[in-house]
Amino acid sequence: MRICLKHICTFKDGVLFTDTENTKGSTESSSENSTSKREPHFTLDLLPEKSREVYEHSYARFMNWRETQNVNSFSEDVIIDYFSDLSASVKPSTLWSHYSMVRATVNIKHGIDIKEYTNLFPFLKSKSRGYQPTKSKAFTREQVNKFLSEAPDEKYLMTKVALMFGVAGALRRDELPNIKFADITELDKTLSIKIQDVVTKKAKSFTISGDKYVQLYKKYSSLRPTNLKTDRFFIKYRNGTCYRQVVGIHKLATTAYEVANYLHLPHLNLYTGHSLRKTSAEVLKEGVYLAGVELGEDEEAGPEFSFSTGLHIPESVTKEEVELDDLDC
């Protein structure tokens, strides 16, 4: 998620004035109290857990801005000034993300809903005119198969497994590092992986089948050191050896970049942590599967998807949903 630098950062969705300005600030504050302010009764526990730290950071930056500007008001003019300053250094998509965070945190901490400021929304909207966001790129089925078949295991074994899991399960970038060894069940020539969706908090599962792909998993997992203190599945791999060090979100987020770099694809910087999930959506959009397999449903675990001598993409994943993931705050 991106962090905005203006007014108080609040989740969801002034400057110490001169005497004359103080009067204005006082008037604005009165207006605030009569229209937008209420007794705060929410807590930060209402913020999404995975994003709470980001919202807090965004809020702190806004509060720091107020302090440096000698602002003691949450009036509409102050909020617009903050986002005006911020718009000079961030993209419009980031500006909207910060608006959402500031609105939520200010509402929770101060009982003020800046959504009620009638001039704020048109101002933010004006900053988005003509903006064309840069979106993550996706792989084709041929590119996925080429990498899995040709890239040397000595260097790319972990990357191959991460690619299989990420695309077969349409995983978000923060779901890959959370996979635990116990989440994976080996059944003959099929792998069944059950994890928790980081957004819905519901269980979901997907399968990987086909001897070639299962062998990649077995080869990587067989290198796992004994008596590890962690159950995290992805651990450091280098030159044919696994080490007692877990792999974090930032390293796994480079999986698509490594694949694109090996394949000598252009625009490497557009292959991001969102690319694997986006690959699932793009392949589904085209109505193309890397293998013809049945889409199953597990009443307890939720939708089940397959990677069978290739990929079967989750029907629940849409291109629009993945593009929202690109707004990385």
Buried (B, 14 or more C-beta within 10 A) or exposed (E): BBBBBBBBBBBBEBBBBEEEBEEBBEEBBEBBEEEBBEEEEEEBEEBEEEBBEBBBBBBBBBBEBBEEBEBBBBBBBBBBBBBBBBBEEBBBBBBBBBBBBBBBBBBBBBBBBBBEBEEBEEBBEEBBEEEEEEBBBBBBBEBBBBBBEEBEBEBBBBBBBBBBBBBBBBBBBBBBBBBBBEBBEEEEBBBBBBBBBBEEEEBBBBBBBBEEBBEBBEBBBEBBEEEBEEEBBBBBBEEEEBEEBBBEEEBBBBBBBBBBEBBEBEEBEBBBBBBBBBBBBBBBBEEEBBBEBEBBEEEEBBBBBBBBBBBBBBEBBEEEBBBEBBBBB
